[in-house]
Amino acid sequence: MIDPSLLYIQDAQAETSPAQDTPSPEKKPEYKIIGKSTSRIDGRKIVTGKAPFIHDIKLRGMLVGKILRSPHPNAEITSIDLTKAKSLQGVKAAIDLDSKQVIFTGNRVAAVAAVDEQTAEKALAALGEPAKPSSSSEKTQ
């Protein structure tokens, strides 16, 4: 067993003796990046609004996706007829999300992919309102 008084003596000696591993204040290490200010390459473009953001990028063949959400909480999916949405020119895909019951307002019900945003909006409108409030939620409202 180690005598605790000896540990105190060793700690006191360590505090009074100069540390061997720490650099002296006049000898600070010189770094190339740490502690220096750097400028961003794209900073001027971002500040002036000239930098391209992800929403500005349009690639060839890129589609726009939109999701139809339920406006009602605790609703039942009556039917989703995808044929009208799929028949619109520019609509590449329309799917239902295999949900029979909507739990909350904003629950995803169907999705469409089209060549542009206006066509995607028309396809969502063609789907109509697929959910109707269940009888239990009508009583509480």
N, C-alpha and C positions, 0 to 999 in steps of 0.2 A: 504494500500500500504506500502511495506517495504522500509525503507530508505536505499539506496545503500551504504551510508557511514558506516552503521552498519555492512553490509556484509563484507566490507573491514577489519574492525576491527576484526571480528570473524576469517577471513582467516589469518590475521597476527598473532593472538593468536595461531591458530592451527599450524602455521609454527614454532613458538618458543617453543611450549610445546612438550615434547617427545611423540612419538607415543606409545600407550599402547599395540596395537595388534602385532606389529612387533617384532620378536625375536631379542635379542641382538646378536652382531656379534660373541661373544664367545660361544653362545648357538646355534649352528647349529643343525638342526634335523638330525638324523642318519637314512639313508635309506639302505635297503638291495640291491636294484637293481639300483635305480636312481643315476646317477653320477658315477657308477662303470662300468668298462669294463667287457664285458662278451665274452666268446668264443662260436662260433657256434659248434653245435654237429657234423654237416656234413661238416664243413669247410675244413678239411684235405682231405676228399674224393673228394670234388668239385675241389680243387686246383690241386690235382694229377690226375684228370680225371677218377677216379674210381667210382664216384657217378653215379647212373643210371638216365638218363634224359628221358623225355617222349617219345622221338623217339627210345630209346633203348628197351622199354618195348614191349614185344610180348606176347599177351594172346592167349589162345587156341580159335580158331574160329574167330579170328580177321580178318577183311577184309581191303583192301587198296582201297581208293576211288581216282578217278582221274576225272578231269573236262575238257571237250573239249571246247576250247574258239575260238572265231572267229578271224581270222587273218586280217579281213577287217573291216573298219568302215563303217557305213551306208550301210549295206549289207542285202540282202534278203535271208532267209532260203529256199533253193531249196528243199531238202529232207534229212531226216535222217533215214537211214535204220539200225535199231537196231538188225536185225536178225543175221547178221554176227558176231557182237560183242557178242550177247547172246549165240551163238553156240560154242564159244571157251570154251575149258575145263578150269575150274577154275573161269569163270566169273559168278557171282551170280546175278547181276542186271545190267541193262542198261536202262537209261531213257532219253527222250528228255525233255527239259525244257519249252516246250509249248511257244516258242517264234517264231514269224513269221518275225520279223524285228530285225536286229542287229543294235544297235545305235553306239557303239564305239568298237575299237579294244580291244580284250580281253573279250568281252561280253560272258557270259556262254551260251552254246548251248545244251550240253548233258553231262551226267555223267555216270560213270561205277563204279562198285564195284567188286573186284576180290580177290582171295586168296593171291596173292603177287603182288609186284610192276611191275614185268616184264609182267605178264598176263594183268594187267590193262593197261599198255602201248600198248600192242598188240591190246587190245579191242578198245582203242582210235584210233589206226591206221586203224582198220577195219571199223570204222565209216566214215572215209574219211574226205573230206572238205565239210561240209554241207552248207556253206554260199558262195554266189557269190556277188561280188561288184555290187551295183545297178548302173544303167546307169548314174545317176547324179554324183556319186563319180568318175566314170571313166573319165568324162569330166573335173573334177577339178584336176585330177592327171596328 
